[in-house]
Amino acid sequence: MTTQTDHPKPRVGWIGTGRMGSAMVRRLLAAGYEVTVHNRTAAKAEPLRQDGAAVATSLARLADQEVVFTMVAADAALTEVTLGEHGLLRQTTVPGVLVECSTVSSETSFQVRAEAVKAGVRMLAAPVSGNPSAVESGTAAFVVSGPVEAYDVVRPLLSAICGAATHVGEGEEARLVKIAHNLFLGAVIQSLAEITVLAEKGGVRRSDFLAFINTSVLGSVFTRYKTPALTTLDFTPTFTPQLLRKDFELGLAAARESGVSMPVAALVHQLVQGAEQAQGQDGPVDFAVLLAEVARSAGLSLEAER
């Protein structure tokens, strides 16, 4: 198999144009990169054409790109687009660098990495902290692991997409970091929901309570970002309970393998799963819906604050 050489402005291929993938592609296009996109459901890639992307109907069309990113929903999807019969790594010509941004298990990522090495492709695991809005504003962040020389090649692209990137190792370390990040995310939103309901039951307006939290030492980018959803009860999905539950399962599996006790994470996993089941009839919702579940169990009827 042959690989492509690198130059300062590499041609970029992109697999996976959901909400997150599309936001990331638009950042690259705005930075002047040529991007060719592919999605298993072809219609989801078409809106990017008007932003300047080329749309590929097959993975073979991406094989001659110098860098290819993948941003897909789960392990099975990543395996299909990389190792399937017509997958990226099964082509005669392959890209120089594969940047895998999905939140998948370390086992699947390791399998893809092994096949990439056989094909002569340098692979980086590069999951993202943030949602599409954070990507659009440039405040999302990459955590990256894989060969340092490959990281140096794609660092300008990572900078164009997100505000920060941290290289944490030569193998699958980035997967564990992202899973640990999302375990913390779940614990924070559950705790924030509980104390907000406690304050409201005591007669404090949610907006006032959250305003105090946001200006205290406990305030953060996350608490400030989620405050509008928690006050207006707008649970338009940015990250669903289903996706959070999946990450908790990956994290708890890693904890069992490493012999790390995580009782808080285990409890939050059950609460997230309960919220997923309770909200399942209403279509996709944001994981901030945990607030509604805490309020319901406390006998509190929430009203939107405008």
C-alpha positions in Angstrom: 0.0 0.0 0.0 1.1 3.6 -0.6 0.7 6.5 1.7 0.5 10.2 0.9 3.2 12.7 1.9 2.5 15.6 4.2 2.7 19.4 3.5 1.7 22.5 5.4 -1.9 22.5 4.1 -2.9 18.9 3.8 -6.0 17.8 2.0 -8.5 16.4 4.6 -11.0 13.6 4.5 -13.8 13.4 7.0 -16.0 10.4 7.9 -19.1 11.1 10.0 -21.2 14.3 9.6 -23.6 14.2 12.5 -24.0 17.4 14.6 -20.6 17.2 16.1 -18.8 16.1 12.9 -20.4 18.8 10.8 -19.5 21.6 13.3 -15.9 20.4 13.2 -15.8 20.3 9.4 -17.1 23.8 9.2 -14.2 25.0 11.4 -11.7 23.4 9.0 -13.4 24.9 6.0 -13.4 28.3 7.6 -9.7 27.9 8.2 -9.1 27.4 4.5 -8.7 23.6 4.4 -10.0 21.5 1.5 -12.3 18.9 3.1 -14.0 15.9 1.5 -16.7 14.4 3.6 -18.5 11.0 3.7 -21.4 9.8 5.8 -23.0 6.4 5.9 -26.3 8.1 5.5 -25.4 10.2 2.5 -28.1 12.9 2.9 -26.5 14.0 6.2 -23.3 15.0 4.4 -25.1 17.2 1.7 -25.6 20.4 3.8 -21.8 20.7 4.0 -21.5 21.1 0.3 -22.8 24.6 0.5 -20.1 25.4 3.1 -17.5 24.4 0.5 -16.9 20.7 1.3 -16.7 18.0 -1.4 -19.0 15.1 -0.8 -17.8 11.6 -1.4 -20.3 8.8 -2.0 -17.7 6.1 -1.1 -14.9 5.6 1.4 -12.5 4.9 -1.5 -12.8 8.6 -2.5 -11.1 9.5 0.8 -8.2 7.1 0.4 -5.9 9.6 -1.2 -6.4 12.3 1.3 -3.3 13.1 3.5 -5.3 13.2 6.8 -8.6 11.6 7.4 -10.7 12.2 10.5 -13.5 9.9 11.8 -16.3 11.0 14.1 -18.9 8.3 14.4 -21.4 7.2 17.0 -20.1 3.9 18.3 -17.7 1.0 18.1 -19.6 -0.8 15.4 -19.7 2.2 13.1 -16.0 2.8 13.5 -15.2 -0.8 12.7 -17.4 -0.7 9.6 -15.9 2.5 8.1 -12.3 1.5 8.8 -12.1 -2.3 8.7 -15.2 -3.3 6.8 -15.0 -4.8 3.3 -15.0 -1.3 1.7 -13.4 0.4 4.7 -10.8 3.1 4.6 -7.9 0.8 5.7 -8.9 -1.8 3.1 -8.1 0.5 0.1 -5.1 0.1 -2.1 -4.0 3.7 -1.3 -4.4 4.9 2.3 -4.1 8.3 4.0 -0.9 9.2 5.9 -2.6 9.9 9.2 -6.0 8.7 10.6 -7.4 11.0 13.4 -10.1 9.1 15.3 -12.3 11.5 17.3 -15.2 9.2 18.3 -15.9 8.1 21.9 -15.3 4.4 21.5 -13.9 1.6 23.6 -10.1 1.2 24.0 -10.4 -2.3 22.6 -12.0 -1.2 19.4 -9.6 1.6 19.0 -6.6 -0.7 19.6 -7.9 -3.1 16.9 -8.2 -0.2 14.4 -4.8 1.1 15.4 -3.2 -2.4 14.8 -4.7 -2.6 11.4 -3.7 1.0 10.6 -0.1 0.1 11.5 -0.2 -2.9 9.1 -1.5 -0.6 6.4 1.3 2.0 7.0 -1.1 4.6 8.5 -0.2 6.6 11.6 -3.3 6.8 13.9 -4.2 9.2 16.6 -7.0 8.8 19.1 -8.4 12.3 19.5 -11.7 12.4 21.3 -13.2 15.9 22.0 -14.5 17.6 25.1 -17.4 19.8 24.2 -20.6 19.8 22.1 -21.3 21.3 18.7 -21.9 24.8 20.2 -18.5 24.6 21.9 -16.9 23.6 18.6 -18.6 26.5 16.8 -17.3 29.0 19.4 -13.8 27.4 19.4 -13.9 26.4 23.1 -13.9 22.6 22.7 -10.8 20.7 23.5 -9.0 17.6 22.1 -7.2 15.0 24.1 -4.8 13.1 21.9 -2.7 10.0 22.0 -0.6 8.3 19.4 2.8 8.9 17.6 4.2 12.3 18.4 5.3 12.8 14.8 1.7 12.3 13.6 0.5 14.7 16.3 2.9 17.3 15.1 1.6 16.9 11.5 -2.1 17.4 12.5 -1.7 20.0 15.3 -2.6 22.9 13.0 -5.8 21.1 12.0 -6.6 20.4 15.6 -6.0 24.1 16.5 -8.3 25.1 13.7 -11.1 23.0 15.1 -10.8 23.5 18.8 -9.3 25.9 21.3 -6.9 23.4 22.8 -5.3 20.0 22.4 -3.3 17.9 24.9 -1.1 15.0 23.9 -1.2 12.4 26.7 0.6 9.3 25.4 1.7 7.1 22.5 -1.2 4.6 22.6 -4.8 4.6 23.8 -4.4 6.9 26.7 -6.7 9.5 25.2 -9.6 7.1 25.3 -9.3 6.6 29.0 -8.9 10.4 29.6 -12.1 11.1 27.6 -14.1 8.4 29.4 -12.8 9.7 32.8 -13.9 13.2 31.7 -17.4 12.0 30.9 -17.7 10.2 34.2 -16.9 13.5 35.9 -19.4 15.3 33.7 -22.2 12.9 34.7 -21.3 13.2 38.4 -21.3 17.0 38.2 -24.6 17.4 36.4 -26.3 14.9 38.8 -24.9 16.8 41.8 -25.8 20.2 40.3 -29.4 18.9 39.7 -29.7 17.7 43.3 -28.5 20.9 45.0 -30.6 23.1 42.6 -33.7 21.2 43.5 -32.8 21.4 47.2 -32.5 25.2 46.9 -35.7 25.5 45.0 -37.7 23.5 47.5 -36.4 25.9 50.1 -37.9 28.8 48.2 -34.9 30.0 46.2 -35.4 30.7 42.5 -33.2 28.4 40.3 -31.8 31.4 38.4 -30.7 33.0 41.6 -29.2 29.9 43.0 -27.3 29.2 39.8 -26.2 32.8 39.6 -24.6 32.4 43.0 -22.9 29.1 42.1 -21.5 30.6 38.9 -19.8 33.4 40.7 -18.5 31.2 43.5 -15.4 29.1 43.6 -17.4 26.2 42.4 -18.6 28.0 39.2 -17.2 26.7 36.0 -17.5 27.0 32.2 -19.8 24.0 32.4 -22.1 25.3 35.2 -22.4 28.6 33.3 -23.1 26.9 30.0 -25.8 24.7 31.5 -27.5 27.4 33.5 -29.9 28.6 30.7 -31.1 25.0 30.1 -31.6 24.4 33.8 -33.6 27.7 34.3 -35.7 27.6 31.1 -36.1 23.8 31.1 -35.0 23.7 27.5 -33.7 20.2 27.1 -32.9 20.4 23.4 -30.2 17.7 23.1 -26.5 18.5 23.0 -25.5 15.3 24.7 -28.2 12.7 25.4 -28.6 10.4 28.5 -28.1 7.4 26.1 -24.7 8.6 25.1 -23.8 9.4 28.7 -24.9 6.0 29.9 -22.8 4.4 27.2 -19.7 6.3 28.4 -20.4 5.3 32.0 -20.5 1.7 31.0 -17.2 2.0 29.3 -15.8 3.8 32.3 -17.0 1.3 34.8 -15.6 -1.5 32.6 -12.2 0.2 32.7 -12.5 0.6 36.4 -13.2 -3.1 36.9 -10.2 -4.0 34.7 -8.0 -1.7 36.6 -9.3 -2.6 40.1 -10.4 0.9 40.8 -13.5 1.3 43.1 -15.9 3.9 41.8 -19.0 3.9 43.9 -20.1 7.4 42.9 -19.8 6.7 39.2 -21.7 3.4 39.7 -24.6 5.2 41.4 -24.7 8.0 38.8 -24.8 5.3 36.1 -28.0 3.9 37.6 -29.5 7.4 37.8 -28.6 8.2 34.2 -30.1 4.9 33.0 -33.3 5.7 35.0 -33.5 9.1 33.3 -33.0 7.5 29.9 -35.9 5.1 30.5 -38.2 7.8 32.0 -37.7 10.2 29.0 -37.6 7.6 26.3 -41.1 8.3 25.1 -40.5 11.9 24.4 -37.8 11.7 21.8 -34.2 12.8 22.3 -33.4 15.1 25.2 -30.3 16.6 26.8 -28.7 15.0 29.8 -29.6 18.1 31.8 -33.0 16.4 32.0 -31.6 14.8 35.1 -32.8 18.0 36.8 -36.4 17.0 36.0 -35.9 13.5 37.4 -34.5 14.8 40.7 -37.4 17.2 40.9 -39.9 14.5 40.2 -38.5 12.2 42.9 -38.6 15.2 45.3 -42.3 16.0 44.5 -41.4 19.3 43.0 -43.2 20.6 39.9 -40.7 22.6 37.9 -41.7 25.7 35.9 -39.6 27.4 33.3 -38.0 30.7 34.2 -37.6 33.1 31.4 
